[in-house]
Amino acid sequence: MKDKGARVIVVFEGRDTAGKGGVISRITARTSPRVFRHIALPAPSDREKNQVYIQRYIAQFPTAGEIILFDRSWYNRAGVERVMGFCTDEQYERFMKMVPIVEREMIVDNGIILRKYFLDVSQDEQRRRFEARIHDPMKHWKLSPMDTESVRRWWDYTAAYQRMIEATHTPWAPWHIVPADDKRRARLNLIRHLLDSIAYKKVNVDLPKIPKAQPRSKDALAGLRAGQPIASHY
């Protein structure tokens, strides 16, 4: 990617608990943060609410040699905003008509590689994962009333996602559906598809050689003399 100056956007959408963050963390664990950027935007500020809807996402688009991983994206308008009533019918319909054009004119025709993935989890599995989060203190940060509301509104979200994918699945920006009840298989299948969908070849890395250390001078002191060390508990 760096060698050719390619630009890539990968959109991760899906139901709550489907594993979007998990697959992104597997991708970024062994890659350079200078190349792969994980973008998970918070709720829009008052200023952003008065901008063109997609403007704050455009600000995160890649420069040469970057891969942007959107952990949810502009498709929030077609999902949570639609179901929870955070946008008007007019705003929603305008968005659905606009997105295919924006993805073609501003992204694909501009030379940016775009991949869109939707991680789909079953109703029973979603409930099981929410219950597991409630009983695991290490996962409490993942819980919010907005997320758990998706359990009650399962069929509203189903209808919203069905319309979203039908309206925005295009030849230049198709949706790729990832069955995600089995997290490990979902991650492997998605990463395999992503790698297979983008042409690449192995780059020969010019690895540095480790030089000899300079000689120690007579007045050089070993260790650090200033500062306060922390206690060694382990």
GIBELBEL-V231021 format. One record per pair of residues at least 4 apart in sequence whose C-alpha atoms are under 7 Angstrom apart, sorted by the first residue. I is the first residue (numbers start at 1). GAP is how many residues later the second one is. Records with the same first field share a line. If there is no record, write none. Layout:
I: GAP, GAP
This chain:
1: 4, 5, 64
2: 4, 63
5: 59, 60
6: 58, 59, 60
7: 55, 56, 57, 58, 59, 60, 105, 106
8: 54, 58, 59, 60, 104, 105, 106
9: 58, 59, 60, 104, 105, 106
10: 58, 59, 60, 104, 105, 106
11: 58, 59, 60, 61, 62, 104, 105, 106
12: 8, 58, 59, 60, 104, 105, 106
13: 7, 58, 59, 104, 105, 106
14: 4, 104, 105, 106
15: 104, 105, 106
16: 131
17: 109, 112
18: 101, 102, 103, 162
19: 4, 164
20: 4, 51
21: 4, 50
22: 4
23: 4, 164
24: 4
25: 4
27: 4
28: 8
31: 5
32: 4
33: 4
35: 30, 31, 32
36: 30, 31, 32
37: 30, 31, 32
38: 30, 31, 32
39: 29, 30, 31, 32
40: 30, 31, 32
44: 4, 5
45: 4
46: 4
47: 4
48: 8
51: 4
54: 4, 20
55: 4
57: 4, 17
61: 7
62: 4, 5, 6
72: 4
75: 4
76: 4, 5
77: 4, 5, 15
78: 4, 14, 82, 86
79: 4, 78, 81, 82
80: 4
81: 4, 5, 6
82: 4, 5, 10
83: 73, 74
87: 4, 5
88: 4
89: 4
90: 4
91: 4
92: 4
93: 4
94: 4
95: 4
96: 71
98: 4
99: 4, 69
100: 4, 68
101: 4
102: 4, 5
103: 4, 5, 70
104: 4, 5, 68
105: 4, 5
106: 4
107: 4, 5
108: 4, 5, 6
114: 59
115: 58
116: 58, 59, 60
117: 58, 59, 60, 61
118: 57, 58, 59, 60
119: 58, 59, 60, 61
120: 57, 58, 59, 60
121: 4, 5, 58, 59, 60
122: 4, 59
123: 4
124: 4
125: 4, 56
126: 4
127: 4, 24
128: 4
129: 4
130: 4
131: 4
132: 4
133: 6, 7
134: 6
136: 4
143: 4
144: 4
145: 4
149: 4
150: 4
153: 4
154: 4
155: 4
156: 4
157: 4
158: 4
159: 4
160: 4
161: 4
162: 4
163: 4
164: 4
165: 4, 10
169: 4, 5, 6
170: 4
178: 8, 12
179: 7
180: 6
182: 4
183: 4
184: 4
185: 4
186: 4
187: 4
188: 4
189: 4
190: 4
191: 4
192: 4
193: 4
194: 4
216: 4
